[in-house]
Amino acid sequence: MTVARSGGPEPVSLTGSGRQFLATAELSRAATGVIEVEIGLRRRDGSAAGDVRAVAVSGVMPAMGHVAPEIPARSAGADRYRVRGELFSMPGTWQLDIRLDTPSGTDVIDIEVSVE
């Protein structure tokens, strides 16, 4: 799990890993309101993700029990996905949850982010 300490209007780059996959998430900003996220995926061994069937993203604030509705990602090229929506409803420590549907099952990548 990677923690982003910057928030506000600046873009934020985050990385995280799941059971089978690695993700790089480029957030347009770590703030409340509508944001854009571009996700790049690789397998843990560094090879192309390839067989990912679907990607969905949600925001989770464990300390308060908040969970934003899951947003399906759309393909943005080979092993790249994009989402646009409201993931963080208030400032604080959140998790960007990236759920991958693959032929071998579901993999979830949780990345902690400080939202302003």
GROMACS elastic network, one bead per residue, 0.5 to 0.9 nm:
[ bonds ]
;  ai    aj funct       b0    kb
    1    15     6  0.73067   500
    1    16     6  0.50288   500
    1    17     6  0.67471   500
    1    18     6  0.89518   500
    1   109     6  0.81463   500
    1   110     6  0.64043   500
    1   111     6  0.51240   500
    1   112     6  0.64141   500
    2    14     6  0.63881   500
    2    15     6  0.57658   500
    2    16     6  0.57688   500
    2    17     6  0.88862   500
    2   110     6  0.85862   500
    2   111     6  0.55889   500
    2   112     6  0.59124   500
    2   113     6  0.77764   500
    3    14     6  0.72791   500
    3    15     6  0.84550   500
    3   111     6  0.67546   500
    3   113     6  0.52353   500
    3   114     6  0.72302   500
    4     7     6  0.77849   500
    4    12     6  0.71373   500
    4    13     6  0.76287   500
    4    14     6  0.64870   500
    4    30     6  0.83207   500
    4   111     6  0.86214   500
    4   112     6  0.68054   500
    4   114     6  0.58669   500
    4   115     6  0.86368   500
    5    12     6  0.89851   500
    5   113     6  0.67730   500
    5   114     6  0.54398   500
    5   115     6  0.81819   500
    6    10     6  0.77499   500
    6    11     6  0.87132   500
    6    12     6  0.70530   500
    6    29     6  0.88171   500
    6    30     6  0.71427   500
    6   113     6  0.83794   500
    6   114     6  0.68418   500
    6   115     6  0.78523   500
    6   116     6  0.82955   500
    7    10     6  0.67119   500
    7    11     6  0.81914   500
    7    12     6  0.75649   500
    7    29     6  0.65329   500
    7    31     6  0.60303   500
    7   113     6  0.84412   500
    7   114     6  0.64208   500
    7   115     6  0.54411   500
    7   116     6  0.51726   500
    8    11     6  0.83542   500
    8    29     6  0.60312   500
    8    30     6  0.56810   500
    8    31     6  0.52577   500
    8    32     6  0.85409   500
    8   115     6  0.73290   500
    8   116     6  0.54523   500
    9    28     6  0.77754   500
    9    29     6  0.52444   500
    9    30     6  0.72110   500
    9    31     6  0.71334   500
   10    27     6  0.87884   500
   10    28     6  0.69685   500
   10    29     6  0.52029   500
   10    30     6  0.74531   500
   11    26     6  0.70803   500
   11    27     6  0.56126   500
   11    30     6  0.71614   500
   12    25     6  0.81275   500
   12    26     6  0.58351   500
   12    27     6  0.51021   500
   12    28     6  0.65773   500
   12    29     6  0.58491   500
   12    30     6  0.64890   500
   13    24     6  0.70158   500
   13    25     6  0.57843   500
   13    27     6  0.62685   500
   13    28     6  0.88392   500
   14    23     6  0.81429   500
   14    24     6  0.56495   500
   14    25     6  0.50902   500
   14    26     6  0.64060   500
   14    27     6  0.78984   500
   14   111     6  0.71546   500
   14   112     6  0.84893   500
   14   113     6  0.80962   500
   15    22     6  0.74077   500
   15    23     6  0.55862   500
   15    25     6  0.61722   500
   15    26     6  0.88095   500
   15   111     6  0.69063   500
   16    21     6  0.86789   500
   16    22     6  0.58715   500
   16    23     6  0.54056   500
   16    24     6  0.66962   500
   16    25     6  0.83621   500
   16   109     6  0.62030   500
   16   110     6  0.66426   500
   16   111     6  0.55855   500
   16   112     6  0.87685   500
   17    20     6  0.76735   500
   17    21     6  0.58147   500
   17    23     6  0.61092   500
   17    24     6  0.89139   500
   17    44     6  0.76511   500
   17   108     6  0.82416   500
   17   109     6  0.54422   500
   17   110     6  0.74394   500
   17   111     6  0.81840   500
   18    21     6  0.52652   500
   18    22     6  0.62952   500
   18    23     6  0.82340   500
   18    44     6  0.83274   500
   18   107     6  0.60377   500
   18   108     6  0.55802   500
   18   110     6  0.74838   500
   19    22     6  0.85824   500
   19    44     6  0.81024   500
   19   107     6  0.61268   500
   19   108     6  0.74938   500
   19   109     6  0.80019   500
   20    42     6  0.88140   500
   20    43     6  0.59581   500
   20    44     6  0.57079   500
   20    45     6  0.86466   500
   20   107     6  0.67476   500
   21    41     6  0.67654   500
   21    42     6  0.57238   500
   21    44     6  0.50281   500
   21    45     6  0.84565   500
   21    46     6  0.88082   500
   21    49     6  0.72910   500
   21   100     6  0.87738   500
   21   107     6  0.73867   500
   21   108     6  0.86175   500
   21   109     6  0.78229   500
   22    40     6  0.82634   500
   22    41     6  0.57516   500
   22    42     6  0.52510   500
   22    43     6  0.58551   500
   22    44     6  0.56695   500
   22    45     6  0.89985   500
   22    46     6  0.82503   500
   22    49     6  0.88139   500
   22   109     6  0.76827   500
   23    39     6  0.64788   500
   23    40     6  0.55907   500
   23    42     6  0.66044   500
   23    43     6  0.87383   500
   23    98     6  0.83679   500
   23   109     6  0.73323   500
   24    38     6  0.81061   500
   24    39     6  0.55672   500
   24    40     6  0.51177   500
   24    41     6  0.66587   500
   24    42     6  0.88188   500
   25    37     6  0.63504   500
   25    38     6  0.56594   500
   25    40     6  0.65423   500
   25    41     6  0.89235   500
   25    96     6  0.89629   500
   25   111     6  0.88342   500
   26    29     6  0.85359   500
   26    36     6  0.81393   500
   26    37     6  0.54562   500
   26    38     6  0.51245   500
   26    39     6  0.63928   500
   26    40     6  0.84848   500
   27    30     6  0.65456   500
   27    35     6  0.70080   500
   27    36     6  0.58895   500
   27    38     6  0.67082   500
   27    39     6  0.87801   500
   28    31     6  0.89396   500
   28    35     6  0.58641   500
   28    36     6  0.52915   500
   28    37     6  0.63257   500
   28    38     6  0.85190   500
   29    32     6  0.86278   500
   29    35     6  0.65472   500
   29    36     6  0.78536   500
   29    37     6  0.87445   500
   29   115     6  0.86832   500
   30    35     6  0.80584   500
   30    88     6  0.84280   500
   30   113     6  0.72595   500
   30   114     6  0.69506   500
   30   115     6  0.50201   500
   30   116     6  0.65796   500
   31    34     6  0.84798   500
   31    35     6  0.77646   500
   31    87     6  0.89928   500
   31    88     6  0.69247   500
   31    89     6  0.86162   500
   31    90     6  0.80743   500
   31    91     6  0.70738   500
   31   114     6  0.84361   500
   32    35     6  0.78444   500
   32    86     6  0.70467   500
   32    87     6  0.74373   500
   32    88     6  0.50767   500
   32    89     6  0.54546   500
   32    90     6  0.58571   500
   32    91     6  0.67767   500
   32   115     6  0.70466   500
   32   116     6  0.69637   500
   33    85     6  0.76763   500
   33    86     6  0.52325   500
   33    87     6  0.75339   500
   33    88     6  0.68812   500
   33    89     6  0.68512   500
   33    90     6  0.86962   500
   34    84     6  0.67661   500
   34    87     6  0.73207   500
   34    88     6  0.84771   500
   35    83     6  0.83053   500
   35    84     6  0.56777   500
   35    85     6  0.55849   500
   35    86     6  0.61869   500
   35    87     6  0.74984   500
   35    88     6  0.89861   500
   36    82     6  0.72360   500
   36    83     6  0.57814   500
   36    85     6  0.66718   500
   36    86     6  0.87466   500
   37    81     6  0.82486   500
   37    82     6  0.56556   500
   37    83     6  0.53108   500
   37    84     6  0.63806   500
   37    85     6  0.87199   500
   38    73     6  0.89291   500
   38    76     6  0.81596   500
   38    80     6  0.70327   500
   38    81     6  0.57112   500
   38    83     6  0.66342   500
   38    84     6  0.88942   500
   39    73     6  0.88935   500
   39    76     6  0.88302   500
   39    79     6  0.82024   500
   39    80     6  0.55187   500
   39    81     6  0.50886   500
   39    82     6  0.62087   500
   39    83     6  0.84260   500
   39    98     6  0.88700   500
   40    78     6  0.87208   500
   40    79     6  0.58510   500
   40    81     6  0.66210   500
   41    48     6  0.74590   500
   41    49     6  0.58582   500
   41    50     6  0.89065   500
   41    78     6  0.89728   500
   41    79     6  0.53048   500
   41    80     6  0.63784   500
   41    81     6  0.83980   500
   42    45     6  0.78876   500
   42    46     6  0.57279   500
   42    47     6  0.58737   500
   42    48     6  0.50681   500
   42    50     6  0.82714   500
   42    79     6  0.71626   500
   43    46     6  0.52365   500
   43    47     6  0.53099   500
   43    48     6  0.60411   500
   43    49     6  0.51844   500
   43    50     6  0.86710   500
   44    47     6  0.74186   500
   44    49     6  0.89774   500
   45    48     6  0.89511   500
   46    49     6  0.85716   500
   47    50     6  0.85583   500
   48    51     6  0.87494   500
   48    78     6  0.85183   500
   48    79     6  0.69995   500
   49    52     6  0.64709   500
   49    78     6  0.86213   500
   49    79     6  0.59682   500
   50    53     6  0.88596   500
   50    78     6  0.77339   500
   50    79     6  0.65696   500
   51   101     6  0.89918   500
   51   102     6  0.62446   500
   51   103     6  0.70824   500
   52    55     6  0.74947   500
   52    79     6  0.80841   500
   52   100     6  0.65740   500
   52   101     6  0.60067   500
   52   103     6  0.74862   500
   53   100     6  0.74446   500
   53   101     6  0.54137   500
   53   102     6  0.54041   500
   53   103     6  0.75006   500
   54    72     6  0.77220   500
   54    73     6  0.74552   500
   54    74     6  0.83718   500
   54    75     6  0.88629   500
   54    99     6  0.81422   500
   54   100     6  0.58628   500
   54   101     6  0.51055   500
   54   102     6  0.73308   500
   55    71     6  0.87206   500
   55    72     6  0.61350   500
   55    73     6  0.53736   500
   55    74     6  0.76975   500
   55    75     6  0.87313   500
   55    81     6  0.74071   500
   55    98     6  0.69120   500
   55    99     6  0.56505   500
   55   101     6  0.64519   500
   56    70     6  0.62058   500
   56    71     6  0.53952   500
   56    73     6  0.52456   500
   56    74     6  0.87548   500
   56    83     6  0.81657   500
   56    97     6  0.82012   500
   56    98     6  0.58703   500
   56    99     6  0.52279   500
   56   100     6  0.67585   500
   56   101     6  0.86534   500
   57    69     6  0.85000   500
   57    70     6  0.54363   500
   57    71     6  0.52151   500
   57    72     6  0.64290   500
   57    73     6  0.69799   500
   57    83     6  0.74580   500
   57    87     6  0.82331   500
   57    96     6  0.70008   500
   57    97     6  0.55724   500
   57    99     6  0.62605   500
   58    67     6  0.71805   500
   58    68     6  0.55971   500
   58    69     6  0.60331   500
   58    71     6  0.61974   500
   58    72     6  0.89245   500
   58    86     6  0.89001   500
   58    87     6  0.59602   500
   58    88     6  0.87326   500
   58    95     6  0.82576   500
   58    96     6  0.60710   500
   58    97     6  0.52514   500
   58    98     6  0.68063   500
   58    99     6  0.84179   500
   59    66     6  0.80750   500
   59    67     6  0.58172   500
   59    68     6  0.50702   500
   59    69     6  0.76444   500
   59    70     6  0.77446   500
   59    86     6  0.84345   500
   59    88     6  0.58623   500
   59    89     6  0.87087   500
   59    94     6  0.65622   500
   59    95     6  0.57286   500
   59    97     6  0.60427   500
   59    98     6  0.89466   500
   60    64     6  0.89204   500
   60    65     6  0.74394   500
   60    66     6  0.57153   500
   60    68     6  0.63275   500
   60    87     6  0.80714   500
   60    88     6  0.78013   500
   60    93     6  0.89337   500
   60    94     6  0.55631   500
   60    95     6  0.50506   500
   60    96     6  0.65556   500
   60    97     6  0.70222   500
   61    64     6  0.57356   500
   61    65     6  0.57783   500
   61    67     6  0.63573   500
   61    68     6  0.87032   500
   61    88     6  0.82173   500
   61    92     6  0.78706   500
   61    93     6  0.64695   500
   61    95     6  0.62202   500
   62    66     6  0.66591   500
   62    67     6  0.81981   500
   62    93     6  0.82364   500
   62    94     6  0.70842   500
   62    95     6  0.77489   500
   63    66     6  0.80092   500
   63    93     6  0.79892   500
   63    94     6  0.85202   500
   66    88     6  0.89978   500
   66    89     6  0.84879   500
   67    70     6  0.85033   500
   67    87     6  0.84616   500
   67    88     6  0.86347   500
   68    71     6  0.87089   500
   68    86     6  0.75946   500
   68    87     6  0.56217   500
   68    88     6  0.69715   500
   68    89     6  0.77070   500
   69    86     6  0.86691   500
   69    87     6  0.76838   500
   70    87     6  0.84163   500
   70    97     6  0.89036   500
   71    83     6  0.68059   500
   71    84     6  0.78754   500
   71    85     6  0.73399   500
   71    87     6  0.85578   500
   72    82     6  0.87135   500
   72    83     6  0.69218   500
   73    76     6  0.89528   500
   73    81     6  0.57217   500
   73    82     6  0.52165   500
   73    84     6  0.82308   500
   74    80     6  0.85967   500
   74    81     6  0.54121   500
   74    82     6  0.53987   500
   74    83     6  0.66377   500
   75    78     6  0.77689   500
   75    79     6  0.78518   500
   75    80     6  0.60938   500
   75    82     6  0.64749   500
   76    79     6  0.78003   500
   76    80     6  0.50387   500
   76    82     6  0.61646   500
   77    80     6  0.52458   500
   77    81     6  0.71827   500
   78    81     6  0.84906   500
   84    87     6  0.87292   500
   86    89     6  0.70353   500
   87    96     6  0.79565   500
   88    91     6  0.74463   500
   88    92     6  0.88342   500
   88    94     6  0.73601   500
   88    96     6  0.89761   500
   88   115     6  0.73915   500
   90   115     6  0.75481   500
   90   116     6  0.77043   500
   91    94     6  0.84463   500
   91   114     6  0.76068   500
   92   113     6  0.83755   500
   92   114     6  0.57491   500
   92   115     6  0.51797   500
   92   116     6  0.65878   500
   93   112     6  0.69732   500
   93   113     6  0.58864   500
   93   115     6  0.61469   500
   93   116     6  0.89895   500
   94   111     6  0.82797   500
   94   112     6  0.57267   500
   94   113     6  0.53463   500
   94   114     6  0.62521   500
   94   115     6  0.68987   500
   95   110     6  0.59262   500
   95   111     6  0.52533   500
   95   113     6  0.59241   500
   95   114     6  0.86018   500
   96   109     6  0.80149   500
   96   110     6  0.56859   500
   96   111     6  0.50563   500
   96   112     6  0.62307   500
   96   113     6  0.70200   500
   97   108     6  0.67189   500
   97   109     6  0.57873   500
   97   111     6  0.64984   500
   97   112     6  0.87156   500
   98   107     6  0.82864   500
   98   108     6  0.56244   500
   98   109     6  0.50503   500
   98   110     6  0.63925   500
   98   111     6  0.82128   500
   99   106     6  0.69147   500
   99   107     6  0.59361   500
   99   109     6  0.64773   500
   99   110     6  0.86983   500
  100   105     6  0.83068   500
  100   106     6  0.55656   500
  100   107     6  0.51542   500
  100   108     6  0.61942   500
  100   109     6  0.81886   500
  101   104     6  0.82316   500
  101   105     6  0.61532   500
  101   107     6  0.67573   500
  101   108     6  0.89373   500
  102   105     6  0.51841   500
  102   106     6  0.59938   500
  102   107     6  0.76732   500
  103   106     6  0.82873   500
  104   107     6  0.89756   500
